[in-house]
Amino acid sequence: MSPQTSAFLLISLPLFWAILSWFTSKKTTLFSTVNIEKVAIVGSITLLIVSLVTGLSSSMLTDEGTAAVGVMLVSISPMKAIVMLTVVAIGTILMRFSRNYLEGEACYPRFLRWMQLTLSSVVITILANHLIIFWAGWLAVSLSLHNLLLLYPERPRAIIAAHKKFILARTSECLMAGAFVLLFLAFDTLYIDEILYLVNEADQLSQTQTGFTNTQLATYAACLISAAALLKCAQLPAHGWLINIVEAPTPVSALLHAGVINLGGYLLLAFAPLVAASSEAQWMLLVVAGLSVFFSALIMTTRVTIKVRLAWSTSSQMGLMLIECAMGLYSLALIHLVAHSFYKAYAFLNTGSAVYETLEHDISAHRPPLFADWLNAAFITSLVIAASFTLSSYQGPASPWLLMALAFTAFLAMRTANSDQTQMYILVAITIALVSFYATIKGVIQSYIVPAFPAPIGIFSLMDIWVSALLVTLFALHFIMQTFANHIAVKRFKQLLFAGFYLDEWFTKVTLKLYPITLREKQSRPSHAASVSKIGSQ
């Protein structure tokens, strides 16, 4: 198969979505809105299978590491195939869910059109093997999503959230554009595969006419890419839009939290060799994302609204994914990306049932874990983690194992506090099964999906110690908040957490100054003129 034919088949899926979105925007008798939604689902699955089969088969015919990698504007790899499968699966689920959720709403055709354009832009970004195409796809994702956030323009909070995101998205795109210009100056090519090949071949780096070495330009580019990923993943203090975005309809929130926001993690996976070659970029990610994980995880525990709690959870999970990329744990980051996408899609689409489940939990008899519960959980988890670490041939930092130990300790302690001995055995079995399943999946991905990615950082390195210290401190504060919940110092600390340390207030003021919002209130009576209020004029 020729490269041109393979490239056309690869872009057939996003091209199909783009064409279908045009039909959605037209008042035509050929397709009704429901029929277009059905065609989109069937066509997406069919074209996904065709594009993946043809793309992967033709990529296997190419000799790895040759100069031919830079021929095509789009490319496919096992890692890209997994991300594409995730995108199409989430998009199909959301389109099917929205048929009933937005039934009778005048905005449903507009929602379907911009949903298809957003998905098309995401797939173009994933497939891109050219810096300009990658940047254009990244920009198109943000602009399409902006229209989804404004489906109900009469909601003030939704408009403010959309404007916050608009400002941060343009900043992220400028950072990425600067990074791509530096990469072109350093390597004299716009093809991503060629750039990564030259990064891996460090002996080919030479002096440029500007007086800077190619290595220095690549380092600056890696730092700009890391900053763009931090903004895309809504890391503190640029997180407020992600929390306010719950004002949008549930399918839009699910699309954002389960799909679009993961592009920050995909950006680091796509440029993994570049980021791994820059300790400055790694430390930027570890410090900013580490602190974001720390505070977001604590703030989430104080929230009572289901969607807001999920939004804070997304900020924390995205920070954890960025940390994994910075530490070179690419197989873990890819697992995290896929698992988080499906979990958040389910969590947002199930928020109606989650409300009743939370109410049932609140009115049921339960007690906080005792100190003995924590000790028992820590002992059991330590045995499971130690056995898994001993049996595996793991080489890398110790912090992922520490994270699993602390997470399963909290899981067992809080679940066994209100259960009998039989339930405890079941929970221990679940813990062992999850650890074993994770080790198996990670081994498969490490061997077949990301075998050529850079090696992770060493055990007990300074980066590993920093992440481990954050995790231990986070666990200690969580333990104190659970055990001494009625202490006055804990109550005051929870008040600060509930306010989010007032980090978002300053950016809201900046947004209203840079991007004033004019709101038109709904008419209370037909004879009354609509009152107009301008936010941010003072």
C-alpha positions as CSV (number, residue, x, y, z in Angstrom):
1,M,0.0,0.0,0.0
2,S,1.4,3.4,-0.9
3,P,2.1,6.0,1.8
4,Q,-0.6,8.3,0.2
5,T,-3.3,5.7,0.4
6,S,-2.3,4.8,4.0
7,A,-2.4,8.5,5.0
8,F,-5.9,8.9,3.4
9,L,-7.3,5.9,5.3
10,L,-5.8,7.3,8.6
11,I,-7.6,10.6,8.2
12,S,-10.8,9.0,7.0
13,L,-12.2,9.0,10.5
14,P,-11.7,12.7,11.4
15,L,-12.8,13.6,7.8
16,F,-16.0,11.6,8.2
17,W,-16.8,13.5,11.5
18,A,-16.1,16.8,9.9
19,I,-18.4,16.1,6.9
20,L,-21.1,14.8,9.1
21,S,-21.0,17.9,11.3
22,W,-21.7,19.9,8.2
23,F,-24.9,17.9,7.5
24,T,-25.8,18.3,11.2
25,S,-25.7,22.1,10.8
26,K,-28.0,22.0,7.8
27,K,-31.8,21.8,7.8
28,T,-32.1,18.9,5.4
29,T,-34.7,16.1,5.0
30,L,-32.0,13.6,4.0
31,F,-30.9,13.1,7.6
32,S,-32.7,13.8,10.8
33,T,-30.6,14.6,13.9
34,V,-31.2,11.2,15.4
35,N,-30.2,9.5,12.1
36,I,-27.0,11.5,11.9
37,E,-26.2,10.4,15.5
38,K,-26.7,6.7,14.4
39,V,-24.6,7.2,11.3
40,A,-21.9,8.8,13.3
41,I,-21.7,5.8,15.7
42,V,-21.7,3.1,13.1
43,G,-19.4,5.0,10.7
44,S,-16.9,5.9,13.5
45,I,-16.5,2.2,14.6
46,T,-16.1,1.0,11.0
47,L,-13.6,3.7,9.9
48,L,-11.7,3.2,13.2
49,I,-11.2,-0.5,12.4
50,V,-10.2,0.2,8.8
51,S,-7.8,3.0,9.7
52,L,-6.1,1.1,12.5
53,V,-5.7,-2.1,10.5
54,T,-4.3,-0.4,7.5
55,G,-2.2,2.1,9.4
56,L,-0.6,-0.5,11.7
57,S,0.0,-2.9,8.9
58,S,1.8,-0.3,6.7
59,S,3.8,0.9,9.7
60,M,5.1,-2.6,10.3
61,L,6.4,-2.7,6.7
62,T,8.6,0.3,7.3
63,D,12.1,-0.4,8.7
64,E,12.2,1.1,12.2
65,G,14.6,4.0,12.6
66,T,15.1,4.8,8.9
67,A,14.8,8.2,7.3
68,A,11.4,7.1,5.9
69,V,9.7,8.0,9.2
70,G,9.3,11.6,8.2
71,V,7.6,11.0,4.9
72,M,4.0,11.1,6.0
73,L,2.1,14.0,7.5
74,V,0.2,11.6,9.7
75,S,1.4,8.4,11.3
76,I,0.1,5.6,13.5
77,S,1.8,3.6,16.3
78,P,0.5,1.1,18.9
79,M,0.5,4.0,21.5
80,K,-1.5,6.2,19.1
81,A,-3.9,3.3,18.3
82,I,-4.7,2.8,22.0
83,V,-5.5,6.5,22.5
84,M,-7.6,6.6,19.3
85,L,-9.6,3.6,20.5
86,T,-10.2,5.4,23.8
87,V,-11.3,8.6,22.0
88,V,-13.8,6.8,19.6
89,A,-15.2,4.7,22.5
90,I,-15.8,7.7,24.7
91,G,-17.2,9.7,21.8
92,T,-19.6,6.9,20.8
93,I,-20.8,6.5,24.4
94,L,-21.4,10.3,24.8
95,M,-23.3,10.6,21.5
96,R,-25.6,7.8,22.4
97,F,-26.1,9.1,25.9
98,S,-26.9,12.6,24.7
99,R,-29.7,11.4,22.5
100,N,-31.9,10.9,25.6
101,Y,-30.2,13.5,27.8
102,L,-30.8,16.4,25.3
103,E,-34.1,15.1,23.9
104,G,-36.3,18.1,23.1
105,E,-33.5,20.6,23.6
106,A,-33.1,23.2,20.8
107,C,-29.3,23.0,21.3
108,Y,-29.1,19.3,20.5
109,P,-28.1,19.7,16.8
110,R,-25.5,22.3,17.7
111,F,-24.2,20.0,20.4
112,L,-23.9,17.1,18.0
113,R,-22.1,19.3,15.4
114,W,-19.5,20.7,17.8
115,M,-19.1,17.3,19.5
116,Q,-18.2,15.8,16.1
117,L,-15.8,18.6,15.3
118,T,-14.1,18.3,18.7
119,L,-13.6,14.5,18.2
120,S,-12.3,15.1,14.7
121,S,-9.8,17.6,16.0
122,V,-8.6,15.3,18.7
123,V,-8.0,12.5,16.3
124,I,-6.1,14.8,13.9
125,T,-3.9,15.9,16.8
126,I,-3.2,12.3,17.8
127,L,-2.3,11.2,14.2
128,A,-0.3,14.3,13.4
129,N,3.4,13.7,12.4
130,H,3.9,17.4,11.5
131,L,4.4,20.3,14.0
132,I,2.0,22.6,12.1
133,I,-0.7,20.0,11.8
134,F,-0.3,19.1,15.5
135,W,-0.6,22.7,16.5
136,A,-3.6,23.3,14.2
137,G,-5.4,20.3,15.6
138,W,-4.7,21.4,19.2
139,L,-6.2,24.8,18.4
140,A,-9.2,23.3,16.7
141,V,-9.9,21.2,19.8
142,S,-10.0,24.2,22.0
143,L,-12.2,26.3,19.7
144,S,-14.7,23.5,19.1
145,L,-14.9,22.8,22.8
146,H,-15.4,26.5,23.5
147,N,-18.7,26.4,21.5
148,L,-19.8,23.3,23.5
149,L,-19.3,25.2,26.7
150,L,-21.6,28.0,25.5
151,L,-24.6,25.8,24.6
152,Y,-26.6,27.7,27.3
153,P,-25.3,31.2,27.0
154,E,-27.7,32.5,29.6
155,R,-25.8,30.8,32.4
156,P,-23.3,33.3,33.9
157,R,-21.0,30.7,35.5
158,A,-20.8,28.8,32.3
159,I,-19.7,31.9,30.4
160,I,-17.1,32.9,33.0
161,A,-15.7,29.4,32.9
162,A,-15.6,29.4,29.1
163,H,-13.8,32.8,29.1
164,K,-11.2,31.5,31.7
165,K,-10.5,28.5,29.5
166,F,-10.3,30.7,26.4
167,I,-7.5,32.8,27.9
168,L,-5.6,29.9,29.2
169,A,-6.0,27.9,26.0
170,R,-4.6,30.8,23.9
171,T,-1.7,31.0,26.3
172,S,-1.1,27.3,26.0
173,E,-1.1,27.5,22.2
174,C,1.4,30.4,22.2
175,L,3.7,28.4,24.4
176,M,3.4,25.4,22.1
177,A,4.0,27.6,19.0
178,G,7.1,28.9,20.6
179,A,8.3,25.4,21.4
180,F,7.7,24.3,17.8
181,V,9.6,27.2,16.4
182,L,12.6,26.4,18.6
183,L,12.4,22.7,17.5
184,F,12.5,23.8,13.9
185,L,15.5,26.0,14.5
186,A,17.3,23.3,16.4
187,F,16.6,20.4,14.0
188,D,15.7,22.0,10.7
189,T,12.6,19.8,10.2
190,L,8.9,20.0,11.0
191,Y,8.3,16.2,11.1
192,I,7.9,15.0,14.7
193,D,9.3,11.5,14.0
194,E,12.5,13.0,12.6
195,I,12.8,15.4,15.6
196,L,12.5,12.6,18.1
197,Y,15.0,10.5,16.1
198,L,17.5,13.3,16.2
199,V,16.9,13.8,20.0
200,N,17.7,10.1,20.5
201,E,20.8,10.5,18.4
202,A,22.6,13.0,20.6
203,D,25.8,12.8,18.6
204,Q,24.1,14.5,15.6
205,L,23.4,17.7,17.5
206,S,25.6,20.6,16.2
207,Q,26.3,24.3,16.8
208,T,23.8,26.7,15.3
209,Q,24.4,30.2,13.9
210,T,22.7,31.9,16.7
211,G,25.3,30.9,19.2
212,F,23.0,28.5,21.1
213,T,23.6,24.8,20.9
214,N,20.8,22.6,19.6
215,T,20.7,21.0,23.0
216,Q,19.9,24.3,24.6
217,L,17.1,25.1,22.1
218,A,15.7,21.6,22.7
219,T,15.7,22.2,26.4
220,Y,13.8,25.5,26.1
221,A,11.3,23.8,23.8
222,A,10.8,21.0,26.3
223,C,10.2,23.5,29.1
224,L,7.6,25.3,26.9
225,I,5.9,22.0,26.0
226,S,5.8,21.1,29.7
227,A,4.2,24.5,30.6
228,A,1.6,24.0,27.8
229,A,0.8,20.5,29.2
230,L,0.4,22.0,32.7
231,L,-2.1,24.6,31.5
232,K,-4.0,22.1,29.4
233,C,-4.3,19.8,32.4
234,A,-5.7,22.5,34.7
235,Q,-2.9,22.5,37.3
236,L,-3.0,24.9,40.2
237,P,-3.4,27.9,40.2
238,A,-4.8,27.8,36.6
239,H,-7.5,25.3,37.6
240,G,-10.6,27.4,38.2
241,W,-12.2,26.9,34.7
242,L,-12.2,23.1,35.2
243,I,-14.1,23.5,38.4
244,N,-16.6,26.0,37.0
245,I,-17.1,23.9,33.8
246,V,-19.7,21.7,35.7
247,E,-22.2,24.4,34.6
248,A,-22.1,22.9,31.1
249,P,-24.4,19.9,30.2
250,T,-23.3,16.6,31.6
251,P,-22.2,15.1,28.2
252,V,-20.0,18.2,27.7
253,S,-18.4,17.8,31.1
254,A,-17.9,14.1,30.5
255,L,-16.2,14.9,27.1
256,L,-13.9,17.4,28.8
257,H,-13.0,15.4,31.8
258,A,-12.8,12.0,30.1
259,G,-11.2,13.0,26.9
260,V,-10.0,16.5,26.0
261,I,-8.1,17.2,29.2
262,N,-6.0,14.1,28.7
263,L,-4.3,15.8,25.7
264,G,-1.9,17.3,28.1
265,G,-0.7,13.8,29.1
266,Y,-0.7,12.7,25.5
267,L,1.5,15.8,24.6
268,L,4.1,14.6,27.0
269,L,3.9,11.0,25.7
270,A,4.2,12.2,22.1
271,F,7.4,14.2,22.9
272,A,8.7,11.8,25.6
273,P,12.3,11.7,24.4
274,L,12.5,15.5,24.3
275,V,11.1,15.9,27.8
276,A,13.3,13.1,29.2
277,A,16.4,14.8,27.8
278,S,15.7,18.0,29.8
279,S,15.9,17.8,33.6
280,E,14.6,21.4,33.8
281,A,11.3,20.3,32.1
282,Q,11.1,17.3,34.3
283,W,11.5,19.4,37.5
284,M,8.9,21.9,36.3
285,L,6.4,19.1,35.9
286,L,7.3,17.5,39.2
287,V,7.1,20.6,41.3
288,V,4.0,22.2,39.7
289,A,2.0,19.0,39.1
290,G,3.2,17.6,42.5
291,L,1.8,20.5,44.4
292,S,-1.4,20.4,42.3
293,V,-1.9,16.8,43.2
294,F,-1.3,17.5,46.8
295,F,-3.7,20.3,47.2
296,S,-6.4,19.1,44.8
297,A,-6.6,15.7,46.5
298,L,-7.1,17.4,49.9
299,I,-9.6,20.0,48.6
300,M,-11.7,17.3,46.9
301,T,-12.4,15.7,50.3
302,T,-14.2,18.8,51.5
303,R,-16.6,19.1,48.5
304,V,-20.2,18.0,48.8
305,T,-21.4,18.5,45.2
306,I,-20.8,15.4,43.1
307,K,-19.6,17.1,39.9
308,V,-17.4,19.6,41.7
309,R,-15.8,16.7,43.6
310,L,-15.2,14.9,40.3
311,A,-13.7,18.1,38.8
312,W,-11.1,18.4,41.7
313,S,-10.4,14.8,41.2
314,T,-9.6,15.4,37.6
315,S,-7.1,18.1,38.4
316,S,-5.4,15.8,40.9
317,Q,-5.4,12.8,38.5
318,M,-4.0,14.9,35.6
319,G,-1.2,16.1,37.9
320,L,-0.4,12.5,38.8
321,M,-0.3,11.6,35.1
322,L,2.1,14.5,34.4
323,I,4.3,13.3,37.2
324,E,4.4,9.8,35.7
325,C,5.5,11.2,32.4
326,A,8.2,13.4,34.1
327,M,9.6,10.3,35.9
328,G,9.7,8.2,32.7
329,L,6.9,5.9,33.7
330,Y,5.3,6.0,30.3
331,S,3.5,2.7,30.4
332,L,1.9,3.7,33.7
333,A,0.9,7.1,32.3
334,L,-0.7,5.4,29.3
335,I,-2.6,3.0,31.5
336,H,-3.6,6.0,33.7
337,L,-4.9,7.9,30.6
338,V,-7.1,5.1,29.4
339,A,-8.4,4.1,32.8
340,H,-9.1,7.7,33.8
341,S,-11.0,8.4,30.6
342,F,-13.4,5.5,31.0
343,Y,-13.8,6.1,34.8
344,K,-14.6,9.8,34.4
345,A,-17.0,9.2,31.5
346,Y,-18.9,6.7,33.7
347,A,-18.7,8.9,36.8
348,F,-20.2,12.0,35.1
349,L,-22.8,10.1,33.2
350,N,-23.8,8.3,36.4
351,T,-24.0,11.5,38.6
352,G,-27.8,11.2,38.9
353,S,-27.5,7.7,40.6
354,A,-24.4,8.9,42.5
355,V,-26.5,11.5,44.3
356,Y,-28.8,8.8,45.7
357,E,-25.9,6.5,46.6
358,T,-24.2,9.4,48.5
359,L,-27.4,10.1,50.4
360,E,-27.7,6.4,51.3
361,H,-24.1,6.4,52.5
362,D,-24.6,9.6,54.6
363,I,-27.7,8.3,56.4
364,S,-26.3,4.8,57.0
365,A,-24.5,4.0,60.2
366,H,-20.7,4.2,59.8
367,R,-17.7,5.3,61.8
368,P,-14.3,6.6,60.9
369,P,-11.4,4.1,60.9
370,L,-9.8,3.5,64.2
371,F,-6.0,3.4,64.7
372,A,-6.2,-0.4,64.8
373,D,-7.9,-0.3,61.4
374,W,-5.1,1.7,59.9
375,L,-2.5,-0.6,61.4
376,N,-4.2,-3.7,60.0
377,A,-4.6,-2.2,56.6
378,A,-1.0,-1.0,56.5
379,F,0.3,-4.5,57.5
380,I,-1.7,-6.3,54.9
381,T,-0.9,-3.9,52.2
382,S,2.8,-4.0,53.0
383,L,2.8,-7.7,52.6
384,V,1.0,-7.6,49.2
385,I,3.2,-4.8,47.8
386,A,6.5,-6.3,49.1
387,A,5.6,-9.7,47.5
388,S,4.7,-8.0,44.2
389,F,7.9,-6.0,44.2
390,T,10.0,-9.0,45.0
391,L,8.5,-11.2,42.3
392,S,8.7,-8.5,39.6
393,S,11.8,-7.4,37.7
394,Y,11.0,-3.8,38.2
395,Q,13.6,-1.1,37.6
396,G,12.6,2.5,38.3
397,P,11.6,4.8,41.1
398,A,10.1,3.7,44.4
399,S,7.3,6.3,44.5
400,P,4.8,4.3,42.4
401,W,5.1,1.4,44.8
402,L,4.7,3.8,47.7
403,L,1.6,5.3,46.1
404,M,0.0,1.9,45.7
405,A,0.8,1.0,49.3
406,L,-0.7,4.2,50.7
407,A,-3.7,4.0,48.4
408,F,-4.6,0.5,49.3
409,T,-3.9,1.2,53.0
410,A,-6.5,3.9,52.9
411,F,-8.9,1.7,50.9
412,L,-8.7,-1.2,53.3
413,A,-8.9,1.0,56.4
414,M,-11.9,2.9,55.4
415,R,-13.8,-0.1,54.0
416,T,-13.1,-2.5,56.8
417,A,-14.0,0.0,59.5
418,N,-17.7,-0.8,59.0
419,S,-17.5,-4.4,57.8
420,D,-17.2,-7.8,59.3
421,Q,-14.2,-10.2,59.0
422,T,-15.7,-11.9,55.9
423,Q,-15.9,-8.6,54.1
424,M,-12.3,-7.9,55.0
425,Y,-11.1,-11.1,53.3
426,I,-13.0,-10.0,50.2
427,L,-11.3,-6.6,50.2
428,V,-7.9,-8.2,50.7
429,A,-8.6,-10.4,47.7
430,I,-9.6,-7.4,45.6
431,T,-6.4,-5.6,46.6
432,I,-4.3,-8.6,45.5
433,A,-6.3,-9.0,42.3
434,L,-5.9,-5.3,41.4
435,V,-2.1,-5.3,42.0
436,S,-1.7,-8.4,39.9
437,F,-3.8,-7.0,37.1
438,Y,-1.9,-3.8,37.1
439,A,1.5,-5.7,37.0
440,T,0.3,-7.8,34.0
441,I,-1.1,-4.9,32.0
442,K,2.0,-2.8,32.7
443,G,4.2,-5.6,31.5
444,V,2.3,-6.0,28.3
445,I,2.4,-2.3,27.5
446,Q,6.0,-2.0,28.4
447,S,7.0,-4.8,26.1
448,Y,4.7,-4.2,23.1
449,I,3.4,-0.6,23.2
450,V,6.2,1.6,24.5
451,P,9.4,-0.5,24.3
452,A,11.6,2.2,22.8
453,F,10.6,5.0,25.2
454,P,13.3,6.5,27.4
455,A,14.2,4.7,30.7
456,P,12.6,5.9,33.9
457,I,14.5,7.8,36.6
458,G,16.5,5.8,39.2
459,I,15.3,4.6,42.5
460,F,15.8,7.0,45.4
461,S,16.9,9.8,43.1
462,L,16.2,13.4,44.1
463,M,13.1,13.4,41.9
464,D,11.9,10.1,43.4
465,I,12.5,11.5,47.0
466,W,10.5,14.6,46.2
467,V,7.5,12.7,44.9
468,S,7.7,10.2,47.8
469,A,7.7,13.1,50.3
470,L,4.6,14.6,48.8
471,L,2.8,11.3,48.9
472,V,3.7,10.6,52.5
473,T,2.7,14.1,53.6
474,L,-0.6,13.8,51.7
475,F,-1.4,10.5,53.4
476,A,-0.4,11.9,56.8
477,L,-2.7,14.9,56.4
478,H,-5.5,12.6,55.2
479,F,-5.0,10.4,58.3
480,I,-5.1,13.4,60.6
481,M,-8.3,14.8,59.0
482,Q,-10.0,11.4,59.4
483,T,-8.9,10.7,62.9
484,F,-9.1,14.2,64.4
485,A,-12.0,15.6,62.5
486,N,-13.4,17.5,65.4
487,H,-10.2,19.3,66.4
488,I,-10.3,23.1,65.9
489,A,-7.1,23.2,63.9
490,V,-8.5,20.5,61.5
491,K,-11.7,22.4,61.1
492,R,-10.0,25.6,60.2
493,F,-7.8,23.8,57.8
494,K,-10.8,22.3,56.1
495,Q,-12.3,25.8,55.8
496,L,-9.2,26.8,53.8
497,L,-9.5,23.7,51.7
498,F,-13.2,24.3,51.0
499,A,-12.3,27.8,49.8
500,G,-9.6,26.3,47.6
501,F,-7.1,28.6,49.4
502,Y,-8.8,31.4,47.3
503,L,-6.4,30.6,44.4
504,D,-9.2,30.9,41.8
505,E,-10.5,34.3,42.9
506,W,-7.5,36.3,41.6
507,F,-7.8,34.7,38.1
508,T,-11.5,35.3,38.0
509,K,-10.8,39.0,38.6
510,V,-8.1,39.0,35.9
511,T,-10.5,37.2,33.5
512,L,-13.3,39.8,34.0
513,K,-10.8,42.6,33.3
514,L,-9.3,41.0,30.2
515,Y,-12.5,39.5,28.9
516,P,-15.6,41.4,30.2
517,I,-18.8,39.5,30.1
518,T,-22.2,40.9,29.0
519,L,-25.1,38.9,30.3
520,R,-28.7,39.3,29.2
521,E,-31.2,38.1,31.7
522,K,-34.3,36.2,30.8
523,Q,-37.5,38.2,30.4
524,S,-39.8,37.8,33.4
525,R,-42.8,39.2,31.3
526,P,-43.2,39.7,27.6
527,S,-43.8,43.4,28.1
528,H,-40.7,44.1,30.1
529,A,-37.4,44.9,28.3
530,A,-34.5,42.6,29.2
531,S,-32.2,44.1,31.6
532,V,-28.5,44.1,30.7
533,S,-25.8,43.8,33.3
534,K,-22.1,44.0,32.5
535,I,-19.7,42.0,34.7
536,G,-16.3,43.2,35.1
537,S,-16.9,46.8,34.2
538,Q,-15.8,48.0,37.7
